[in-house]
Structures are given as structure tokens and as C-alpha cells.
Amino acid sequence: MSYDKVEQAKKTIIGTKQTVKAIRAGIVTEVIIAQDAEEKVIAPVLEEAEIHSIQVTHVESREKLGHACGIQVGAAVVAITG
């Protein structure tokens, strides 16, 4: 399950803007996107991930994704680095 992958990752980046910056910097190995996130929020990440051939995995819930990252709010996008 991708939530486990996020919990076990040594370094994650949370949020759309930070994820796009990290993809452009070449440090992202995988992007996790919540299916219940708004399209306008995740579109820039999907575009950058496609350009840079980054694997994209979808999970069901922003709430669960945020919890897997150790934050108290939902997360639409999480990048795993290194």
C-alpha cells in the first residue's frame, strides 16, 4: 500500500508547489497523489511528473495521506525523494 511507502520513506515533500520544485530539481523518485484532491491542485504535479518520467501513484484519501506523512491535515500531493 502506498500509505506504507510514505510512512517508511526517509524524506518526503508535502504540497503541490514544493513537489513541482523538487521534480524540477531532479530529486523526486515517486509522487503520491490523493484521488479526492481537486484537479486544479494536482494538474501541475502530473504535468511535471510526465515531463520528467516520474512514477505517479494514486491513493484514495487526502486525509489518510496527510496522516501517513505525520501531519494533522490532508495532503493532496506527496513526493518521495532519494
N, C-alpha and C positions, 0 to 999 in steps of 0.2 A: 504494500500500500504506500502511496506517495506521501501520506502524512508521516509515516515512519521514516521515510527518506529525509524529510525536512527536519524531524526531531533529531536524527542521527548526524546530520550534516555539521561539519565543524564550523563552517562560515556560511551564513545566509544574508541576503539583501532583501529587505521588505519594501514594497511600494513600486509603483509604475515608473516614476522619474528616475529613481535610483537604479532600478533594474535596467532601464534603457541605457543609462550612463555606463553601467558595468558591462553590458553586452558590447557596447562600442569600444570599451577598453580591453575587451578580449579576455575577461576573467570569469565569465559565466560558463558552466558546463551543462546546466539544465535549468529550465524555467517551469515553475508550477503555477497554474492559473486556476482560480476558482470558477466553476461553471455559472455560479449565481452572480458573478461580477458583471457590471454594465459594459457593453461592447465598447463604448467610447473611452472607457478607462483602460481596457486591455488591448485595444487596437494598436497603439504604438509599440507595445511589447511584442505582439505577434508579428508585426512588420519587421522589427529589428531582428527577432529570432530567426525569421525566414531568411533574411539577407545574410546573416552570419552562420546559418546552418546549426542553430542551437536546438536541442531536443526540447519539445514542449509537452508537458503532461498536464492533464486536466483532473481536478478533484471536484467533489460536489459542493463544498461549502466554504465560504469566506470565513465564517466563524471558526470552523474546525481548523482551517489553515492557519489562522491567526493564533489559535491555541497551540498548535504544533510548533509555532515559532516562539512561543513563550510570551505572547502579548495578550492584553485583555480585550482587544478589539479585533474585528475581522480583517483579513488580509486578502486582497484581490489577486496580488502577484507576489511571488517569492522566487528569488534566484538563488541557485546553489552554485557556489564558487569553489574553485580548486578541486 
